[in-house]
Amino acid sequence: MAFVLPSRDPILVLGGTGKIGKRIADNLASAAIPTLVASRSGEAPSNQWLTGVKFDWFDKSTWENPWKAAGEHAVRAVHIIAPPIVDSFDLMKEFVDMALTKGTRRFILQSGSPLEAGDDKLGMGLLHEYVRKLGTEGKADWAALRPTWFMENFSEVQSHIDSINNEHRIYSATDKGQVPFVSADDVAECAVVLLTQPAPPHTEYLLVGPKHMTYDEVAQIIGELVGKRIKHDHLTDQQFQDRMVSLGMPEDLAQVLAEYEHRIALQKERHSNETIQNLLGRKPTCFRTVAEKVKEVWI
Ligand SMILES: NC(=O)c1ccc[n+]([C@@H]2O[C@H](COP(=O)([O-])OP(=O)(O)OC[C@H]3O[C@@H](n4cnc5c(N)ncnc54)[C@H](OP(=O)(O)O)[C@@H]3O)[C@@H](O)[C@H]2O)c1
């Protein structure tokens, strides 16, 4: 009887210690898939399936580390999170080109709902266009995940945690705009499907949660769960941008983020679809479920 041994070739997760990457790595390890967890720290949870690799977008001498760590094995797929700068395309293109020369074919991009393929506001829109072209030419497999805002921003982004805990406030420039917040758990599970499925995806996935919510409603739910009055403070775009810069974000990136918040205020983020249901075979997670699970962080 013929049988196929599971591949020992690892999957590379860039940003492997971040909100999405650590969840992807957890999921891959649970499925007994060897995984290279790349970040500047090079740290990985202690797990036989996970190997930490030092990787810094701004230090090209580290770019080959994942293939060195893979040794005799091929790196069979890469999950890409952009470097935290506006003009990130040239770096990412060079990295993808290098990965292709090493025999890696599949690239799963972590993009975002406002970024169409070819949008040059951030490098990931251009990378989306680039890998799509490589796919058309038969040189690479690809998918672009375009999630909306993560539910876990409120529990895992330090500036939100601090303002909720210290000021009982959530700051945004979204006004009464609605967002179909999506769970980072769901986004990561979708990424794992696309990293591991045999068939090349060759398409994009707009990932949204089950309900359109304003930041007022988010503040209300968190307040109910922790027994405090949490308020959403609407900032002007300029105030929001200044706040991001004061928290350490580069000016040009803060400006793009402020523009994206403004899109929400204009009700341009009110997407609905069945993409998560179709990819995962279950409904997307709702905000209250996520918030209930992590509420200790706000107490
Ligand atoms: N937050 C949202 O609501 C949202 C929504 C849609 C799309 N997105 C997209 O998702 C991406 C962010 O993902 P995330 O939330 O998982 O990120 P995150 O939690 O901020 O984590 C960032 C990861 O990247 C690593 N990293 C930072 N600087 C690096 C560098 N110079 N070289 C190599 N690795 C570096 C970090 O580890 P080290 O610090 O150890 O290097 C960490 O593993 C962004 O591209 C964003 O546009 C976010």
The ligand as a MOL file (V3000), in Angstrom:
LIG
                    3D

  0  0  0     0  0            999 V3000
M  V30 BEGIN CTAB
M  V30 COUNTS 48 52 0 0 0
M  V30 BEGIN ATOM
M  V30 1 N -3.6410 45.4750 13.6730 0
M  V30 2 C -4.6190 45.4240 12.7910 0
M  V30 3 O -5.7920 45.7000 13.0940 0
M  V30 4 C -4.3190 44.9850 11.3760 0
M  V30 5 C -5.3720 44.7950 10.5050 0
M  V30 6 C -5.1140 44.3750 9.2010 0
M  V30 7 C -3.8020 44.1680 8.7950 0
M  V30 8 N -2.7860 44.3650 9.6880 0 CHG=1
M  V30 9 C -1.4140 44.1520 9.2150 0
M  V30 10 O -0.8030 43.1450 9.9930 0
M  V30 11 C 0.5840 43.4440 10.0900 0
M  V30 12 C 1.0050 43.4200 11.5380 0
M  V30 13 O 0.8400 42.1350 12.0390 0
M  V30 14 P 0.8140 41.9040 13.6000 0
M  V30 15 O -0.3240 42.6730 14.1740 0
M  V30 16 O 0.8900 40.4490 13.8320 0 CHG=-1
M  V30 17 O 2.1710 42.6260 14.0220 0
M  V30 18 P 2.7390 42.8780 15.4570 0
M  V30 19 O 1.9010 42.2300 16.5170 0
M  V30 20 O 3.0380 44.3380 15.5560 0
M  V30 21 O 4.1150 42.0710 15.3870 0
M  V30 22 C 5.1530 42.4780 14.5390 0
M  V30 23 C 6.0740 41.3060 14.3100 0
M  V30 24 O 7.0970 41.6940 13.4000 0
M  V30 25 C 8.3830 41.5630 14.0240 0
M  V30 26 N 9.2110 42.6840 13.5740 0
M  V30 27 C 9.1240 43.9930 13.9320 0
M  V30 28 N 10.0720 44.7060 13.2980 0
M  V30 29 C 10.7650 43.8340 12.5220 0
M  V30 30 C 11.8950 43.9560 11.6450 0
M  V30 31 N 12.5270 45.1240 11.4520 0
M  V30 32 N 12.3300 42.8530 11.0010 0
M  V30 33 C 11.7440 41.6510 11.2110 0
M  V30 34 N 10.6740 41.4610 12.0210 0
M  V30 35 C 10.2140 42.5530 12.6830 0
M  V30 36 C 8.0950 41.5780 15.5170 0
M  V30 37 O 9.0730 40.8850 16.2860 0
M  V30 38 P 10.4410 41.6290 16.7730 0
M  V30 39 O 10.0290 42.9410 17.3600 0
M  V30 40 O 11.0670 40.6690 17.7600 0
M  V30 41 O 11.2730 41.7530 15.5500 0
M  V30 42 C 6.7870 40.8250 15.5610 0
M  V30 43 O 7.0010 39.4390 15.4620 0
M  V30 44 C 0.8360 44.8150 9.5230 0
M  V30 45 O 1.4520 44.7050 8.2780 0
M  V30 46 C -0.5620 45.3870 9.4150 0
M  V30 47 O -0.6870 46.2520 8.3230 0
M  V30 48 C -2.9970 44.7630 10.9530 0
M  V30 END ATOM
M  V30 BEGIN BOND
M  V30 1 1 1 2
M  V30 2 2 2 3
M  V30 3 1 2 4
M  V30 4 1 4 5
M  V30 5 2 4 48
M  V30 6 2 5 6
M  V30 7 1 6 7
M  V30 8 2 7 8
M  V30 9 1 8 9
M  V30 10 1 8 48
M  V30 11 1 9 10
M  V30 12 1 9 46
M  V30 13 1 10 11
M  V30 14 1 11 12
M  V30 15 1 11 44
M  V30 16 1 12 13
M  V30 17 1 13 14
M  V30 18 2 14 15
M  V30 19 1 14 16
M  V30 20 1 14 17
M  V30 21 1 17 18
M  V30 22 2 18 19
M  V30 23 1 18 20
M  V30 24 1 18 21
M  V30 25 1 21 22
M  V30 26 1 22 23
M  V30 27 1 23 24
M  V30 28 1 23 42
M  V30 29 1 24 25
M  V30 30 1 25 26
M  V30 31 1 25 36
M  V30 32 1 26 27
M  V30 33 1 26 35
M  V30 34 2 27 28
M  V30 35 1 28 29
M  V30 36 1 29 30
M  V30 37 2 29 35
M  V30 38 1 30 31
M  V30 39 2 30 32
M  V30 40 1 32 33
M  V30 41 2 33 34
M  V30 42 1 34 35
M  V30 43 1 36 37
M  V30 44 1 36 42
M  V30 45 1 37 38
M  V30 46 2 38 39
M  V30 47 1 38 40
M  V30 48 1 38 41
M  V30 49 1 42 43
M  V30 50 1 44 45
M  V30 51 1 44 46
M  V30 52 1 46 47
M  V30 END BOND
M  V30 END CTAB
M  END
